[in-house]
């Protein structure tokens, strides 16, 4: 996943991960994936068993309140769960280290059963194609029609079958490349291979060993072998696989630190790999290097100490960011009138209109006439 310090802080990463695999509602085939993600999040953020329980509860609520349910698609027969693929995905998450969360085995845990021309609500429901909808960025839950993938050799803009990729030069669907083949872009290589090497001149290969070149960008594959991370300078898109270091070693990012450690900032502008800081510990709110280093669900407050924030409903706010919680990312918005955090409503539930129509709804917009959240699909 993303090799960014914000991801390693684990505040926004939980929602991103859950949406990536496709949250649904009742009978959701991703429930075990969610549980694995929560275990990984707690392990890598210095959390507790209580934190893991809170994460699981938030995941279950997100699935239950979502406008689109992958579980309902499976129950109705529009899609079916590939249990072996789901179990492989779960195993890859539980076996991952904290430097990088691989997703190569989590992209196809369901198989679509809807043939081209049939009604669909998500790409996962389509057999051999995608779900074409009226909007370029369709709201989850909006209907569409399954459209077949372009065939190999046919023109493409972005999407081809899972066995092919859309060549950026020829703009036709082309077979993925085997190990050892030269490549220039992410997505050209077959299986879980990736395009490793200098930008624009890579080779399809597996996770790099120490000293091997690696792409220092977001990918769905593991860029470096377990115990290593992709070390890059500044904003470079290329780096080198390097060993992660232990406690009390200098660092600039938590990616460099071994599992169980964060890159904890010091007041003098340096940072060392260390155990996450407990509640009440002194911390650096805006460090020049590393992170404040507080345990999961704690924040470095204005007094430069790790504290647990009050629940969102008990907070005053100036904007939506003031309403975020570790596991309930996106659950709340800042009400413009009361300047307090309010839980977003699900589709069909009552809502309070805001200047931004979507602000008070988890999905869709708040209809000013009915004062309820509704989907807008056109």
C-alpha positions in Angstrom: 0.0 0.0 0.0 0.9 3.6 0.2 4.4 4.2 1.5 3.5 7.5 3.1 3.8 8.8 6.6 0.1 9.5 6.8 -0.6 5.9 6.0 1.8 4.8 8.8 0.0 7.1 11.2 -3.0 4.7 10.4 -5.6 7.4 10.8 -6.9 7.5 7.2 -5.6 4.1 6.1 -8.4 2.0 7.6 -11.1 3.4 5.4 -8.9 3.3 2.3 -8.1 -0.3 2.8 -11.7 -1.4 3.5 -13.0 0.5 0.4 -10.2 -1.1 -1.7 -11.5 -4.6 -1.2 -15.1 -3.4 -1.5 -17.2 -3.0 1.6 -20.7 -4.3 1.4 -23.6 -5.1 3.8 -25.2 -8.3 5.0 -23.4 -11.5 4.3 -20.4 -9.5 3.1 -17.7 -11.8 1.7 -15.1 -9.3 2.9 -15.8 -9.7 6.7 -12.8 -11.9 7.2 -10.7 -9.5 5.2 -11.8 -6.7 7.5 -10.8 -8.7 10.5 -7.4 -9.3 9.1 -7.0 -5.6 8.3 -7.9 -4.6 11.8 -5.3 -7.1 13.2 -2.7 -5.6 10.9 -3.6 -2.0 11.7 -3.4 -2.6 15.5 -0.1 -4.5 15.2 1.5 -1.7 13.2 0.1 1.2 15.1 0.8 0.0 18.7 -2.8 -0.7 19.5 -4.5 -3.0 22.0 -7.1 -5.8 21.9 -9.7 -3.1 22.7 -8.6 -1.1 19.7 -9.0 -4.2 17.5 -12.5 -4.7 18.8 -13.3 -1.1 18.0 -11.9 -1.5 14.5 -14.0 -4.6 13.8 -17.2 -2.8 15.1 -16.5 0.2 12.9 -15.9 -2.1 9.9 -19.2 -3.9 10.5 -21.1 -0.7 10.8 -19.5 0.7 7.6 -20.6 -2.4 5.7 -24.1 -2.4 7.1 -24.7 1.3 6.3 -23.2 1.3 2.8 -25.4 2.1 -0.2 -24.0 -0.8 -2.1 -23.6 -4.2 -0.6 -21.3 -6.8 -2.2 -22.8 -9.3 0.2 -26.3 -8.7 -1.3 -24.8 -9.2 -4.8 -23.4 -12.6 -3.7 -26.7 -13.5 -2.0 -28.7 -12.6 -5.1 -26.4 -14.5 -7.4 -25.0 -11.6 -9.4 -21.6 -12.5 -8.0 -20.1 -15.4 -6.1 -17.4 -15.6 -3.5 -14.1 -17.3 -4.4 -13.3 -18.7 -0.9 -9.8 -19.8 -1.9 -9.0 -16.3 -3.2 -10.5 -14.7 -0.1 -8.5 -17.0 2.2 -5.3 -16.2 0.2 -6.0 -12.5 0.6 -6.5 -12.9 4.4 -3.3 -14.9 4.7 -1.3 -12.3 2.7 -2.6 -9.5 5.1 -1.9 -11.5 8.3 1.6 -12.5 7.0 2.5 -8.9 5.9 5.0 -6.8 7.8 4.4 -3.2 8.6 6.6 -1.8 5.8 4.1 -2.7 3.1 0.7 -4.3 2.8 0.5 -6.3 -0.4 -2.8 -6.5 -2.4 -1.9 -8.8 -5.3 -4.1 -11.6 -3.8 -7.0 -9.4 -2.8 -8.2 -8.1 -6.2 -10.5 -11.0 -7.2 -12.2 -12.5 -4.1 -15.5 -12.5 -6.0 -16.4 -13.6 -9.5 -19.1 -11.8 -11.5 -22.0 -13.8 -12.9 -23.7 -11.1 -15.0 -23.1 -11.4 -18.7 -22.5 -8.4 -21.0 -25.8 -6.5 -21.4 -27.1 -7.4 -18.0 -27.9 -5.0 -15.2 -25.2 -4.4 -12.6 -24.3 -2.2 -9.7 -20.5 -2.8 -9.5 -17.6 -4.1 -11.7 -17.3 -7.1 -9.4 -20.7 -8.4 -10.7 -19.7 -8.5 -14.4 -18.4 -11.7 -16.0 -15.7 -10.8 -18.4 -16.2 -7.0 -18.3 -17.0 -3.9 -16.3 -20.2 -2.2 -15.1 -20.7 0.9 -17.3 -22.7 3.6 -15.6 -23.8 7.1 -16.6 -21.2 8.9 -14.5 -17.4 8.7 -14.8 -17.3 8.5 -11.0 -20.5 6.6 -10.2 -21.9 6.7 -6.7 -21.9 3.2 -5.1 -25.4 1.7 -5.5 -26.1 3.3 -8.9 -27.2 0.9 -11.6 -25.4 0.2 -14.9 -24.9 -2.4 -17.6 -22.2 -4.9 -17.9 -19.9 -4.3 -20.9 -17.3 -6.8 -22.1 -13.6 -6.0 -21.9 -11.9 -5.1 -25.1 -10.2 -8.1 -26.7 -6.5 -8.5 -26.9 -5.3 -6.2 -29.7 -8.4 -4.0 -29.6 -8.2 -0.3 -28.8 -8.5 0.7 -25.1 -8.4 3.8 -22.9 -7.7 2.3 -19.5 -9.4 -1.1 -18.8 -8.6 -4.5 -20.4 -9.2 -8.0 -19.2 -7.2 -9.2 -16.1 -4.9 -11.1 -18.4 -4.0 -7.9 -20.4 -3.0 -4.3 -19.8 -3.7 -1.2 -21.9 -0.4 -0.2 -23.5 0.3 3.5 -22.9 2.0 3.9 -26.3 -0.1 1.8 -28.7 -3.4 2.2 -26.7 -4.4 -1.5 -27.4 -4.9 -4.4 -25.0 -1.7 -6.3 -24.7 -0.7 -9.5 -22.8 1.0 -9.0 -19.5 4.8 -9.5 -19.6 6.7 -12.4 -18.0 9.6 -12.3 -15.6 12.7 -10.7 -17.1 10.9 -8.7 -19.7 11.6 -5.0 -20.0 8.8 -2.6 -18.9 8.2 1.1 -18.4 4.9 1.3 -16.4 3.2 -0.3 -13.5 0.7 -2.9 -14.5 2.6 -4.3 -17.5 3.9 -7.4 -15.7 2.0 -10.7 -15.2 0.8 -12.1 -11.9 2.4 -10.4 -8.9 5.4 -9.3 -10.7 6.2 -5.6 -10.8 8.2 -3.2 -13.0 11.4 -2.8 -11.0 14.3 -0.5 -12.0 15.0 3.1 -13.0 11.9 5.0 -14.0 11.0 4.2 -17.6 13.5 1.4 -17.9 12.4 -1.4 -15.6 12.3 -5.2 -15.6 9.4 -7.4 -14.6 10.5 -9.2 -11.4 9.3 -10.2 -8.0 9.9 -8.4 -4.6 13.4 -7.0 -4.5 16.3 -8.2 -2.3 18.6 -5.8 -0.4 20.2 -3.4 -2.9 17.8 -4.1 -5.7 16.0 -1.2 -7.4 12.3 -0.7 -6.5 9.5 1.7 -7.5 9.0 4.1 -4.6 5.3 4.7 -5.5 1.9 3.2 -4.5 1.5 -0.3 -6.0 -0.7 -3.3 -5.3 2.4 -5.6 -5.2 5.1 -6.0 -2.6 8.0 -4.0 -3.9 10.7 -5.4 -1.5 11.0 -8.7 0.3 9.9 -9.1 3.9 12.1 -7.2 6.3 13.0 -4.6 3.7 11.6 -1.3 2.5 12.0 0.8 -0.6 14.4 3.6 0.3 14.1 6.7 -1.9 15.5 10.2 -1.8 13.1 13.1 -1.7 10.3 12.8 -4.3 12.1 10.3 -6.5 9.9 7.6 -8.0 12.7 5.1 -7.8 14.5 3.7 -4.8 16.6 0.8 -3.4 15.5 -2.1 -1.2 17.1 -1.7 2.2 16.9 -3.5 5.6 14.6 -2.1 8.2 16.3 -1.0 11.3 15.8 -1.7 15.0 15.1 0.2 18.2 17.2 3.4 18.8 18.4 3.6 15.2 18.0 6.9 13.3 15.1 7.2 10.9 13.1 9.7 8.9 10.0 7.5 8.3 8.4 4.6 10.1 8.9 2.5 6.9 12.5 2.2 8.0 11.7 0.7 11.4 11.1 -2.9 12.2 7.6 -4.2 13.1 6.4 -2.9 16.5 8.4 0.3 16.1 7.5 3.8 14.8 9.9 6.6 13.8 9.4 8.8 16.9 10.5 12.4 16.6 12.6 14.2 19.2 12.5 17.9 20.1 15.9 18.5 18.5 14.6 17.7 15.0 16.0 14.1 14.9 14.0 10.8 15.1 14.7 7.3 16.3 12.9 4.0 15.8 11.1 3.4 19.1 8.1 1.7 20.7 4.8 3.7 20.2 4.3 6.3 23.0 1.7 5.6 25.6 -1.0 8.0 26.8 0.6 10.9 28.7 4.0 10.6 27.1 5.8 13.7 25.8 5.7 14.0 22.0 6.4 16.4 19.1 3.2 17.6 17.4 4.7 18.7 14.1 8.1 17.0 13.7 10.7 17.8 11.2 11.4 14.1 10.8 9.5 11.0 11.7 6.1 11.1 13.4 4.8 12.2 16.9 4.9 8.4 17.6 1.8 8.1 19.8 0.0 4.8 20.1 -2.9 4.0 17.8 -6.0 6.1 18.9 -3.9 8.7 20.6 -2.9 12.1 19.2 -0.1 14.5 20.1 -2.1 17.5 21.5 -1.3 21.2 21.9 0.5 20.5 25.2 2.9 18.1 23.4 1.6 15.0 25.1 -0.1 11.9 23.7 -3.8 12.1 24.6 -7.0 10.3 23.7 -9.4 12.6 21.9 -13.0 12.7 23.1 -15.6 10.9 21.0 -16.5 12.9 17.8 -20.0 13.7 19.1 -18.4 15.5 22.1 -16.1 17.8 20.0 -16.5 21.3 18.8 -15.2 21.7 15.2 -14.2 24.1 12.5 -14.1 21.5 9.7 -14.6 17.9 8.9 -11.0 17.0 9.8 -11.8 17.9 13.4 -14.3 15.1 13.5 -12.2 12.2 12.3 -11.5 9.1 14.5 -9.0 6.4 13.9 -11.5 3.7 12.9 -14.5 5.9 12.0 -12.8 7.8 9.1 -15.5 9.7 7.2 -18.3 8.8 9.7 -18.8 12.4 10.9 -19.1 15.9 9.4 -18.8 19.3 11.0 -22.3 20.9 11.1 -22.1 24.4 9.8 -24.7 25.8 12.2 -23.8 24.2 15.5 -20.0 23.8 14.9 -20.3 20.3 16.4 -19.5 16.9 14.9 -22.6 15.0 13.6 -22.8 11.4 12.4 -23.4 11.2 8.6 -26.8 9.6 7.6 -27.2 6.5 5.4 -29.3 6.5 2.3 -33.0 6.9 3.3 -32.2 8.3 6.7 -33.0 11.9 7.8 -30.3 14.5 7.3 -29.6 18.1 7.8 -28.9 20.1 4.6 -25.4 21.6 4.4 -23.8 24.1 1.9 -22.2 21.0 0.3 -25.1 18.7 -0.4 -23.1 15.5 0.2 -21.6 16.6 3.5 -24.2 15.2 5.9 -24.7 11.8 4.0 -22.5 8.7 4.1 -23.5 8.1 0.4 -25.5 10.4 -2.0 -26.7 13.8 -1.1 -29.1 15.4 1.4 -32.3 16.2 -0.5 -33.4 19.7 0.7 -37.1 18.9 0.1 -37.4 15.6 1.9 -34.4 16.2 4.2 -33.3 12.6 3.6 -30.1 11.2 2.0 -30.7 10.0 -1.6 -28.5 8.6 -4.4 -27.9 10.8 -7.4 -27.0 8.5 -10.3 -27.1 10.8 -13.4 
